[in-house]
Amino acid sequence: MSAARRVKLGRPARVSPGVRALLLGLAGLLGCAASPDPDSLEARLITQEREVTRLRHQVATLPELKARVETLEATLEAPSPAEPLNERILILEAEVARLSQPGPAAPPTPEVQPSDPSDTEPPAVIRPPNAVAPPPAGERVQPLSLASGALLMVQTEAGLVRVRLRGVEVPQPTRTYAEQPVLEERHRLAFGATATASDAAFKASRDYLGTLLTEVHLVLDYGDQPPPVGDIVEAYLIAERGPNDSFDVGAAMLRAGYATARGGHPKADRYRGLEEGARGAKVGLFADGE
């Protein structure tokens, strides 16, 4: 075999004489040419050896691949993180809806004028970026989703607004009580120990609000105050099912025993009387007599 041939074929020295003889014998049995080329057989053997080496390398990597697969499976089977608070869900819903709606073109930047010391007008209300102004009193809004028995998202002409029923208080999820022990104690006294021990009372109050808001339009009534400025609008809600069919949502929650009355607002005395009536009748959350 020439030196040039050896350089081209690679590593012929790895083929032992015994293996070469065995290959020649096999070639004869298989009907190969009477004078097989030993160098050609060596080349095939080298190729097979390289393939075996590649396969061995792949086999060596199998434990690492198996470990990665098991890690991914454990990740997929792991429990999901705790759900965010219902109010945070509403914030995300509002943000998604806002981003999905085409907004109006930005107005041109006004020219800055020098301040006039004699100007006595009060400063304009500055709202947070992307905030939607609360609807004016009397505007009809559409309920969209509920966070609790007293907090909901409504659709206004300007966009989505979160509204809290004025003058009422409702049970909260147990995770809220875990973060706010003072609130938990107050609600335990107001609704009973069972109301704060699980989410049953919270869900019952929210579900009843949902039944009240089925196929209705809502009108916001701010009572003795102007439309509030803030992340959550507090107002009385008047539900309208028809021209002569309307009712106070907060009063209905109190009458059915799914809320308690709060003070410091124009309807406080009436609301307190509705709560006392529900306790006396043992309805809603007061059915167990606590």
KOLLUMPA-756406 format. One record per residue: x negated, y negated, z negated of N, C-alpha, C in turn; residue in three letters. Coordinates in pm, whole numbers, padded with zeros to 5 digits, always signed. Layout:
XYZXYZXYZALA/...
//
This chain:
-00086+00121+00000+00000+00000+00000-00088-00124+00000MET/-00060-00218+00087-00144-00337+00099-00119-00431-00016SER/-00216-00521-00038-00202-00621-00146-00089-00713-00116ALA/-00071-00753+00012+00039-00842+00046+00172-00777+00018ALA/+00184-00648+00045+00310-00576+00018+00340-00574-00130ARG/+00236-00554-00212+00257-00551-00356+00304-00685-00408ARG/+00253-00796-00358+00295-00927-00404+00442-00951-00370VAL/+00484-00907-00254+00622-00931-00210+00721-00851-00294LYS/+00686-00727-00329+00781-00641-00397+00784-00662-00547LEU/+00693-00725-00605+00702-00753-00749+00614-00660-00830GLY/+00679-00574-00913+00606-00499-01016+00605-00349-00986ARG/+00532-00303-00884+00531-00160-00855+00464-00078-00963PRO/+00376-00136-01038+00304-00059-01141+00397-00004-01246ALA/+00520-00057-01258+00611-00010-01361+00668+00127-01325ARG/+00661+00170-01195+00715+00300-01153+00608+00407-01175VAL/+00638+00501-01262+00539+00606-01291+00536+00709-01178SER/+00430+00783-01166+00422+00886-01061+00532+00988-01071PRO/+00570+01023-01194+00677+01123-01210+00809+01071-01157GLY/+00840+00945-01185+00964+00887-01137+00965+00879-00985VAL/+00845+00843-00927+00836+00835-00781+00861+00970-00719ARG/+00806+01074-00776+00826+01208-00720+00972+01247-00728ALA/+01035+01211-00841+01177+01244-00857+01261+01173-00752LEU/+01231+01048-00724+01305+00972-00624+01288+01032-00485LEU/+01165+01077-00454+01141+01137-00323+01219+01265-00308LEU/+01225+01341-00416+01303+01465-00409+01450+01438-00387GLY/+01504+01339-00458+01643+01305-00441+01672+01257-00301LEU/+01581+01180-00245+01600+01132-00109+01606+01248-00010ALA/+01523+01350-00032+01528+01464+00057+01659+01538+00047GLY/+01708+01556-00076+01835+01627-00095+01952+01551-00033LEU/+01949+01421-00035+02058+01341+00018+02048+01320+00168LEU/+01951+01378+00230+01944+01369+00376+01879+01244+00424GLY/+01793+01187+00346+01725+01065+00390+01622+01103+00497CYS/+01557+01004+00547+01457+01027+00652+01351+01122+00601ALA/+01290+01195+00694+01190+01294+00656+01071+01228+00591ALA/+01047+01107+00626+00933+01036+00569+00980+00909+00502SER/+01043+00922+00384+01093+00800+00316+00979+00709+00278PRO/+01013+00584+00273+00914+00483+00236+00910+00471+00085ASP/+00801+00512+00020+00795+00501-00126+00809+00358-00174PRO/+00756+00264-00099+00767+00124-00142+00912+00079-00144ASP/+00993+00127-00044+01136+00089-00043+01206+00144-00165SER/+01173+00266-00203+01234+00325-00323+01192+00246-00448LEU/+01068+00204-00450+01022+00124-00563+01101-00006-00574GLU/+01126-00066-00459+01201-00193-00461+01342-00172-00516ALA/+01406-00062-00473+01540-00034-00524+01536-00007-00673ARG/+01436+00064-00718+01425+00094-00860+01405-00034-00942LEU/+01322-00124-00890+01299-00250-00961+01428-00330-00971ILE/+01505-00329-00860+01634-00402-00861+01727-00344-00966THR/+01730-00208-00974+01817-00145-01073+01770-00175-01215GLN/+01638-00177-01234+01586-00209-01367+01627-00351-01409GLU/+01621-00443-01315+01661-00580-01345+01810-00589-01380ARG/+01892-00510-01306+02035-00509-01334+02062-00452-01474GLU/+01987-00346-01512+02001-00290-01646+01963-00393-01751VAL/+01855-00467-01725+01814-00571-01820+01921-00677-01835THR/+01984-00716-01720+02091-00818-01727+02210-00767-01808ARG/+02247-00640-01784+02359-00583-01859+02329-00573-02007LEU/+02205-00537-02040+02168-00530-02181+02178-00667-02248ARG/+02141-00771-02173+02152-00907-02227+02297-00944-02254HIS/+02385-00904-02160+02527-00934-02179+02583-00859-02300GLN/+02539-00733-02315+02584-00656-02432+02535-00720-02561VAL/+02415-00775-02559+02361-00839-02679+02440-00963-02719ALA/+02502-01027-02620+02580-01149-02652+02722-01118-02695THR/+02766-00994-02686+02904-00961-02722+02937-00993-02868LEU/+02849-00963-02966+02885-00999-03105+02909-01149-03124PRO/+02828-01232-03057+02849-01377-03069+02983-01418-03008GLU/+03016-01361-02890+03144-01392-02828+03259-01345-02915LEU/+03245-01228-02974+03351-01176-03062+03372-01268-03181LYS/+03264-01318-03239+03276-01408-03353+03348-01538-03314ALA/+03318-01590-03194+03384-01713-03148+03532-01690-03126ARG/+03567-01574-03068+03709-01543-03046+03782-01532-03179VAL/+03720-01465-03277+03785-01451-03408+03804-01587-03474GLU/+03706-01676-03456+03720-01810-03513+03837-01885-03449THR/+03849-01875-03316+03960-01941-03247+04094-01883-03291LEU/+04101-01750-03306+04226-01688-03350+04263-01734-03489GLU/+04164-01744-03578+04192-01791-03714+04242-01934-03713ALA/+04185-02015-03622+04229-02154-03614+04373-02164-03567THR/+04409-02080-03467+04546-02084-03415+04646-02034-03518LEU/+04604-01935-03601+04696-01880-03699+04700-01960-03828GLU/+04612-02060-03843+04609-02138-03966+04737-02219-03978ALA/+04787-02240-04102+04909-02319-04119+04888-02462-04076PRO/+04991-02520-04017+04984-02659-03972+04978-02752-04092SER/+04918-02869-04078+04912-02964-04190+05050-03011-04228PRO/+05059-03065-04347+05188-03112-04397+05246-03218-04306ALA/+05378-03214-04290+05443-03312-04206+05431-03450-04269GLU/+05420-03553-04190+05414-03688-04247+05547-03725-04307PRO/+05546-03830-04386+05668-03878-04445+05763-03922-04336LEU/+05892-03914-04366+05993-03944-04265+05980-04086-04213ASN/+05942-04178-04298+05926-04315-04251+05810-04325-04153GLU/+05707-04248-04174+05596-04251-04079+05637-04190-03946ARG/+05724-04088-03950+05774-04030-03825+05846-04136-03745ILE/+05928-04217-03814+06001-04321-03744+05906-04424-03684LEU/+05799-04455-03755+05701-04551-03702+05642-04497-03572ILE/+05606-04368-03571+05550-04308-03451+05652-04305-03338LEU/+05778-04271-03372+05881-04271-03269+05898-04409-03207GLU/+05897-04511-03292+05913-04646-03241+05796-04687-03153ALA/+05676-04647-03193+05558-04685-03115+05558-04615-02979GLU/+05596-04485-02979+05602-04412-02852+05705-04474-02760VAL/+05823-04506-02817+05927-04567-02734+05883-04703-02681ALA/+05813-04780-02764+05768-04912-02720+05668-04900-02606ARG/+05575-04804-02618+05474-04791-02514+05532-04736-02384LEU/+05641-04659-02396+05701-04601-02276+05790-04698-02201SER/+05823-04812-02261+05909-04909-02196+05824-05020-02134GLN/+05851-05055-02009+05776-05166-01948+05809-05296-02019PRO/+05708-05366-02061+05729-05491-02132+05729-05609-02037GLY/+05781-05721-02082+05782-05840-01997+05642-05896-01978PRO/+05626-05972-01874+05495-06032-01848+05459-06129-01959ALA/+05333-06131-01992+05288-06220-02100+05306-06365-02058ALA/+05361-06448-02147+05380-06589-02113+05247-06660-02105PRO/+05240-06768-02029+05114-06842-02021+05078-06903-02155PRO/+04949-06911-02179+04902-06966-02306+04928-07116-02308THR/+05003-07162-02409+05033-07307-02413+04908-07388-02444PRO/+04911-07510-02398+04798-07599-02424+04801-07641-02571GLU/+04688-07634-02636+04679-07671-02776+04681-07823-02789VAL/+04775-07871-02869+04788-08013-02892+04731-08049-03029GLN/+04675-08167-03044+04626-08207-03175+04741-08216-03275PRO/+04713-08177-03399+04816-08177-03502+04856-08320-03537SER/+04984-08333-03569+05037-08464-03606+05068-08463-03755ASP/+04999-08542-03836+05024-08540-03981+05168-08576-04014PRO/+05237-08649-03927+05373-08689-03959+05475-08581-03928SER/+05431-08472-03867+05523-08365-03830+05563-08289-03957ASP/+05690-08289-03990+05738-08226-04114+05819-08099-04087THR/+05824-08050-03962+05899-07929-03933+05829-07810-03997GLU/+05908-07714-04050+05847-07596-04112+05776-07512-04007PRO/+05672-07439-04045+05602-07355-03948+05691-07242-03899PRO/+05669-07199-03776+05746-07088-03719+05707-06958-03788ALA/+05803-06867-03795+05777-06736-03855+05684-06658-03765VAL/+05576-06608-03821+05479-06530-03747+05506-06382-03773ILE/+05535-06305-03669+05563-06164-03683+05439-06082-03648ARG/+05432-05962-03702+05318-05877-03667+05316-05850-03517PRO/+05198-05814-03462+05191-05782-03320+05286-05668-03284PRO/+05353-05681-03171+05443-05580-03118+05568-05560-03203ASN/+05593-05646-03301+05713-05632-03384+05835-05677-03306ALA/+05948-05610-03333+06074-05645-03270+06155-05726-03369VAL/+06204-05840-03326+06283-05924-03414+06412-05853-03452ALA/+06458-05867-03576+06583-05803-03616+06699-05859-03536PRO/+06800-05778-03511+06914-05826-03433+06993-05929-03512PRO/+07056-06022-03446+07139-06119-03519+07259-06050-03582PRO/+07312-06110-03686+07429-06055-03752+07544-06043-03652ALA/+07611-05929-03654+07723-05907-03563+07687-05834-03436GLY/+07559-05822-03404+07521-05750-03282+07541-05600-03302GLU/+07598-05535-03203+07617-05391-03210+07485-05320-03177ARG/+07454-05218-03257+07333-05139-03236+07372-04992-03233VAL/+07285-04912-03177+07312-04769-03163+07219-04690-03254GLN/+07273-04606-03345+07186-04522-03429+07116-04416-03345PRO/+06986-04394-03375+06908-04297-03298+06861-04180-03383LEU/+06799-04206-03497+06746-04099-03580+06750-04140-03726SER/+06745-04038-03813+06757-04061-03957+06630-04016-04027LEU/+06581-04098-04119+06467-04060-04202+06513-04014-04339ALA/+06625-04066-04386+06682-04027-04515+06829-04067-04513SER/+06893-04058-04629+07032-04099-04637+07052-04248-04637GLY/+06943-04324-04632+06956-04470-04633+06862-04538-04536ALA/+06785-04464-04459+06688-04522-04365+06707-04459-04229LEU/+06721-04543-04126+06745-04492-03992+06682-04583-03888LEU/+06670-04530-03768+06621-04605-03655+06739-04639-03565MET/+06747-04764-03522+06856-04807-03435+06799-04871-03310VAL/+06877-04865-03204+06841-04928-03077+06912-05062-03067GLN/+06835-05170-03054+06891-05303-03037+06863-05352-02896THR/+06914-05469-02863+06886-05525-02731+06738-05557-02714GLU/+06670-05586-02826+06527-05620-02819+06437-05498-02825ALA/+06487-05386-02878+06404-05267-02893+06448-05186-03014GLY/+06356-05104-03065+06385-05018-03178+06356-05091-03310LEU/+06447-05074-03406+06433-05138-03536+06468-05037-03644VAL/+06390-05035-03750+06423-04952-03866+06510-05032-03962ARG/+06616-04967-04009+06713-05033-04096+06731-04950-04222VAL/+06733-05018-04336+06763-04953-04464+06897-05006-04515ARG/+06982-04915-04560+07111-04955-04615+07089-05041-04738LEU/+07149-05156-04739+07136-05247-04852+07230-05203-04965ARG/+07177-05206-05086+07260-05183-05204+07276-05039-05246GLY/+07210-04944-05180+07224-04803-05219+07086-04741-05233VAL/+07083-04630-05306+06960-04554-05325+06995-04407-05307GLU/+06908-04334-05242+06935-04193-05210+06815-04108-05250VAL/+06836-03975-05264+06723-03887-05297+06616-03889-05189PRO/+06493-03859-05233+06378-03856-05143+06318-03715-05140GLN/+06229-03686-05045+06164-03554-05042+06076-03533-05165PRO/+06054-03408-05200+05974-03377-05319+05831-03430-05305THR/+05778-03434-05183+05641-03486-05168+05634-03634-05203ARG/+05743-03707-05180+05747-03848-05220+05746-03858-05372THR/+05820-03772-05438+05820-03773-05584+05683-03737-05641TYR/+05612-03648-05571+05478-03611-05618+05384-03731-05614ALA/+05405-03821-05517+05322-03940-05504+05371-04055-05591GLU/+05498-04053-05629+05557-04164-05705+05632-04109-05826GLN/+05562-04078-05934+05628-04019-06052+05732-04109-06115PRO/+05714-04241-06106+05814-04332-06164+05946-04319-06089VAL/+05938-04313-05957+06059-04294-05877+06122-04159-05905LEU/+06040-04057-05923+06093-03923-05953+06171-03923-06084GLU/+06120-03990-06184+06190-03995-06313+06321-04072-06299GLU/+06320-04183-06227+06443-04260-06209+06549-04180-06135ARG/+06509-04109-06032+06605-04029-05957+06649-03905-06033HIS/+06563-03853-06118+06604-03738-06200+06717-03779-06294ARG/+06707-03899-06349+06814-03949-06436+06939-03986-06356LEU/+06920-04034-06233+07034-04079-06154+07108-03964-06087ALA/+07034-03868-06030+07096-03762-05953+07094-03626-06022PHE/+07015-03612-06128+07003-03484-06194+06870-03417-06164GLY/+06830-03325-06252+06700-03260-06238+06691-03178-06110ALA/+06800-03116-06069+06795-03033-05949+06770-03117-05823THR/+06807-03243-05825+06791-03327-05707+06646-03358-05678ALA/+06563-03357-05781+06421-03388-05761+06334-03263-05760THR/+06394-03147-05787+06316-03023-05792+06297-02961-05653ALA/+06381-02999-05558+06370-02946-05422+06418-03053-05324SER/+06412-03019-05196+06457-03113-05092+06605-03099-05059ASP/+06677-03017-05134+06818-02991-05100+06901-03118-05108ALA/+06884-03197-05215+06963-03319-05230+06925-03422-05124ALA/+06797-03433-05095+06752-03524-04990+06816-03489-04856PHE/+06816-03361-04820+06874-03319-04692+07025-03336-04691LYS/+07091-03308-04805+07236-03323-04810+07277-03468-04789ALA/+07203-03561-04851+07233-03703-04835+07209-03748-04691SER/+07099-03705-04633+07068-03743-04495+07171-03685-04398ARG/+07209-03559-04422+07306-03495-04331+07442-03563-04340ASP/+07480-03606-04459+07610-03673-04469+07608-03807-04396TYR/+07496-03878-04406+07485-04002-04329+07498-03972-04180LEU/+07442-03860-04136+07453-03823-03996+07597-03801-03953GLY/+07677-03741-04041+07818-03721-04006+07892-03854-03997THR/+07855-03950-04081+07921-04081-04077+07888-04156-03948LEU/+07769-04132-03894+07724-04210-03779+07749-04139-03646LEU/+07831-04034-03647+07861-03963-03524+07958-04045-03438THR/+07918-04071-03316+08001-04142-03217+08051-04277-03270GLU/+07959-04355-03320+07994-04489-03368+07893-04589-03314VAL/+07932-04716-03317+07840-04828-03302+07826-04894-03438HIS/+07711-04951-03461+07685-05015-03589+07670-05166-03571LEU/+07716-05236-03672+07700-05380-03677+07625-05412-03806VAL/+07519-05490-03794+07440-05526-03912+07499-05649-03978LEU/+07516-05640-04109+07568-05750-04189+07462-05782-04294ASP/+07405-05901-04286+07298-05938-04379+07351-06002-04507TYR/+07481-06016-04519+07538-06069-04641+07501-06215-04662GLY/+07442-06244-04777+07410-06380-04815+07269-06421-04775ASP/+07202-06344-04691+07064-06375-04654+07049-06376-04503GLN/+06952-06450-04452+06926-06450-04306+06863-06317-04266PRO/+06857-06288-04139+06788-06165-04096+06648-06158-04154PRO/+06618-06053-04229+06487-06047-04295+06374-06025-04195PRO/+06256-06063-04237+06135-06044-04158+06052-05935-04226VAL/+06016-05835-04152+05936-05728-04209+05944-05602-04125GLY/+05877-05500-04171+05871-05374-04098+06005-05302-04102ASP/+06081-05320-04211+06211-05256-04227+06314-05363-04254ILE/+06425-05359-04182+06534-05455-04198+06635-05396-04297VAL/+06665-05470-04402+06764-05425-04500+06895-05498-04473GLU/+07003-05421-04459+07131-05482-04424+07243-05385-04459ALA/+07364-05441-04473+07483-05358-04478+07511-05309-04336TYR/+07559-05188-04326+07593-05134-04194+07744-05112-04186LEU/+07804-05170-04084+07946-05151-04058+07958-05062-03935ILE/+08018-04944-03953+08035-04849-03843+08168-04874-03775ALA/+08166-04878-03643+08287-04901-03564+08312-04781-03474GLU/+08430-04720-03493+08471-04611-03405+08573-04658-03300ARG/+08631-04771-03324+08730-04825-03232+08763-04968-03269GLY/+08854-05030-03196+08887-05171-03223+08935-05196-03365PRO/+09012-05103-03421+09067-05120-03555+09023-05010-03650ASN/+08909-04952-03622+08858-04841-03703+08712-04868-03738ASP/+08690-04925-03853+08553-04956-03898+08545-04932-04048SER/+08423-04910-04097+08405-04887-04240+08262-04924-04278PHE/+08243-04950-04407+08111-04982-04464+08038-04850-04489ASP/+07925-04831-04423+07852-04705-04433+07799-04684-04575VAL/+07742-04787-04636+07691-04772-04772+07802-04736-04870GLY/+07918-04800-04857+08031-04769-04943+08077-04625-04924ALA/+08074-04577-04798+08114-04439-04772+08017-04340-04836ALA/+07888-04370-04833+07789-04283-04898+07813-04277-05048MET/+07844-04390-05109+07871-04394-05253+08000-04322-05287LEU/+08102-04343-05209+08232-04282-05236+08224-04129-05231ARG/+08141-04076-05141+08128-03932-05127+08027-03872-05225ALA/+07958-03955-05303+07865-03904-05403+07728-03867-05351GLY/+07684-03930-05241+07553-03900-05186+07455-04016-05200TYR/+07487-04111-05284+07399-04225-05310+07438-04286-05444ALA/+07347-04368-05498+07377-04446-05618+07367-04594-05583THR/+07433-04677-05665+07440-04820-05636+07320-04893-05695ALA/+07276-04996-05624+07171-05085-05671+07233-05222-05698ARG/+07168-05299-05782+07218-05431-05817+07150-05542-05739GLY/+07193-05666-05768+07127-05781-05709+07169-05815-05569GLY/+07292-05786-05530+07339-05820-05395+07489-05848-05403HIS/+07549-05908-05302+07690-05950-05311+07789-05837-05336PRO/+07760-05716-05292+07854-05605-05309+07820-05517-05429LYS/+07736-05565-05519+07686-05480-05627+07800-05427-05715ALA/+07895-05513-05755+08002-05467-05843+08090-05362-05775ASP/+08123-05387-05649+08206-05291-05576+08133-05159-05560ARG/+08008-05165-05525+07930-05043-05506+07918-04964-05638TYR/+07899-05036-05748+07887-04968-05877+08017-04896-05912ARG/+08129-04957-05882+08256-04892-05906+08275-04767-05821GLY/+08228-04768-05697+08238-04651-05611+08151-04537-05664LEU/+08034-04569-05715+07948-04466-05772+08013-04404-05895GLU/+08069-04487-05982+08135-04433-06101+08253-04344-06064GLU/+08325-04383-05959+08436-04299-05914+08390-04164-05864GLY/+08277-04162-05792+08224-04035-05742+08175-03947-05856ALA/+08114-04007-05956+08069-03929-06072+08189-03870-06145ARG/+08292-03952-06162+08411-03901-06231+08480-03790-06155GLY/+08481-03799-06024+08544-03696-05942+08452-03576-05917ALA/+08326-03587-05957+08227-03481-05939+08221-03435-05793LYS/+08192-03528-05707+08180-03498-05565+08036-03519-05520VAL/+08003-03462-05406+07870-03481-05350+07760-03428-05440GLY/+07660-03509-05465+07547-03469-05549+07582-03461-05696LEU/+07701-03510-05734+07744-03507-05874+07838-03390-05902PHE/+07848-03297-05808+07943-03187-05824+07907-03094-05939ALA/+07775-03084-05971+07738-02992-06080+07756-03055-06217ASP/+07798-03182-06221+07830-03244-06349+07714-03296-06428GLY/+07594-03300-06368+07478-03354-06441+07488-03505-06458GLU/
//
